[in-house]
Structure formats: C-alpha cells, structure tokens
Amino acid sequence: MDNNISTTTIDPVVARLTAARIGIQHIGQPILFTLGMIGCILNIAIFLRPSMRINSCAIYFHASSWANLFCLTWGLFISMLASFTNNNPLTYNSAYCKIRYYILTGSQLASRACVVLACLDRFLLCSQSTQQRLFCRASVAIKVMLITIVGCACLSIYVLIVYDSFPQQRQCNVSSATGRIIDTTVLFLFNFGTPALLMSTLSGMIIWRLKQNAKRIGRQKVHVRKRDLQLSAMLIGQVILYITTALPFVSNFVYLTVTQYVPSSSKSSYRIAAESLAITATGSFGTFIFNALTFYVYTLTAPSFRRELFGLIVPRRWMNHSQATEQFQLSQTNRVHPFLRDAKSINSQVERN
C-alpha cells in the first residue's frame, strides 16, 4: 500500500474567511446594487418634480444622484460581472481599464463635491447676510454644479495616464511609483480628506446657526422654511453615512500602502484570506454603500421627501379623487351638523343670550 500520498488540510478559520468573502461578492453586492439602482432612479425622479427643481439644495442632491448612479454602474456592477463570470477584462484590456477607472474616479469626486456644495448652500441659507443668501438660488446652483462636474472630469484625467492592465498579475492598477503617489494624493485630498473635513465642519456650523437663529426675535431672525429645514436634516444624515462608510476603506487603504512591499510568500494563509476579505468588504462593497443608500437616508429623515415620493408613486387621478371625496364628506358634515364646524362660537352666543 502506498503511504506517500500527501493530504492538504485547510484551516477552518481560513475557510470561513474565504466563504465570507465569496458571500459578500455573490449575495451582498447584488443586494446592494439592486437597492442602490432603485434608490438612485427614485431620487432622480423626485428631484425632477416641479417643487424640487426650484430649490438649490435639491439641485445638488439631484446631481449627486446621477453621480451615484454612475458609481454603481461602473464600480459595483463591473465588479459583480467579474465575480460571476470569472472573466475580468480589466486585467487584459488596457483601454477598458483606463475608461472604467476614469469614469469611476470622476463620478466619486462629483458625488462628494455635490454633498459639500449642499452643505455650503444650507450654511449660507441660515446667514443674516442677504449677499450670502443670494448663493442659495437655483440659477446659481446650476452654474456651480456644471463648473464642479467639469472640474472633477479634468481632475480625473490622470487616471488615463497612470492606470494600465497587467495580464500576468491579473490586475488593473497604477503602472508606476509616480502614478501611485498621484493616485494616493487625489484619494486622500479630494475623495476623503477634504470632503470629510468640509462636510463635518459645515454640518456642525449649520446646526449651530439653526440653533442661534431659533433664539433670535423680530427682524434679526432669518426665515427658514420647513422644507429647507428638512433638506438640512437629509444632508446631515448623508454626511454621517459618508463618514461612517468611508473610514473603513481609508483605513484598509493605508494598511495596504504600508504593506505593499511585503512579499506574499512571507504571509500566512490566514493573513492572505483576511486581507482579501478586507479588500472586498471595504473596497468593492463598502465604498459603494454611500452611493447606494442615500435614497433611504432621505426617506427616513424628511417627511417632505416622503410626500414627494408618495406623489410620484400614487397616480394623480387617485389623489384627486381622494381629495374630492374628503372635501365632499366635509361639506356634507358641515351642512348637516353645523355645530361641528364652530361649536365654540355657537355656545358663546347661547351663553350671552
């Protein structure tokens, strides 16, 4: 009997880490993509409604929804296709690699910039200066948004130069050390660091200004409509979502940058499995949570947004019929029982007589 047959045992912990990574790719990504696409489409439809098109903050939210839609399509969907088909053209098609990361980078930058501009818009709206409040107009928001989109497209041009496909390593990545420095700088300055700092600072100042405005009386008090207050709540919820989901990605990116020169041969199977899980959880899944869940943040934080959603989903003839029925019932009640309409006034007349 031959006793030279070698057997390989797989560490149960490594097997669980691998199973978790595959579960995120095959279950988590499709769920997140489906929720995100539905949310982005509904966001776009709601912000196109007449009552929303005249609001400067809603214009920034509208533009952000388009950017999020592009992020989910060129980021999450492409990653899903590679996982399900076991064929990733990014690793051997240089043009596809460059175009994909260019659109993805520009869309992510535009998505963050829209939220920062919305924060600035709400901050200036609470100002006592009429000159600052002039910034919060729909015409100004459209011009600023167009300039921002062009700026993000120009800033992302470096991707077309430094990214390339590497068939032997089965990767689409930066092709030089200089390119890595540029990519890392753009990531920290424009994709996380600066947006996170501006969002946090402006959100805190918005809350402070709203509290100060509530204490003012007379002409010193700035009139802020209820819809604008609810848009501010939607914005703050979005900022919290962004910072919460971006921190794990940035932390893992720093770790990968520090350990990039450690050879794989010196790593244990557990470390390799853990790193692969972290890359999938924070990269191809976690980094798109912000893009996918903004609609649900809006729905939870703003009653006016829920009313617009209800008006979008429910046919207008049903709403008109319901309103007509309520008005008819109210008129019948007032005609048959006039005392229900103004009982206090009738009682006061009886007491005087």
Buried (B, 14 or more C-beta within 10 A) or exposed (E): EEEEEEEEEEEEEBEEBBEBBEEBBEEBBBEBBEBBBEBBEBBBBBBEEEBBEEBBBBBBBBBBBBBBBBBBBBBBBBBBEBBEEEEBBBBBBBEBBBBBBBBBBBBBBBBBBBBBBBBBBBBBBBBBEEEEBEBBBBEBBBEBBEEBBEBBBEBBEBBBBBBBBBEEEEBBBBBEEEBBEBBBEBBBEBBBBBBBEBBBEBBBBBEEBBEBBEEEEEEEEBEBEEBBBBBBBBBBBBBBBBBEBBBBBBEBBEBBEEEEEEEEEEBEEEBBBBBBBBBBBBBBBBBBBBBBBBBBBBBEBBEBBBEBBEBEEEEEEEEEEEEEEEEEEEEEEEEEEEEEEEEEEEEEEEEEE
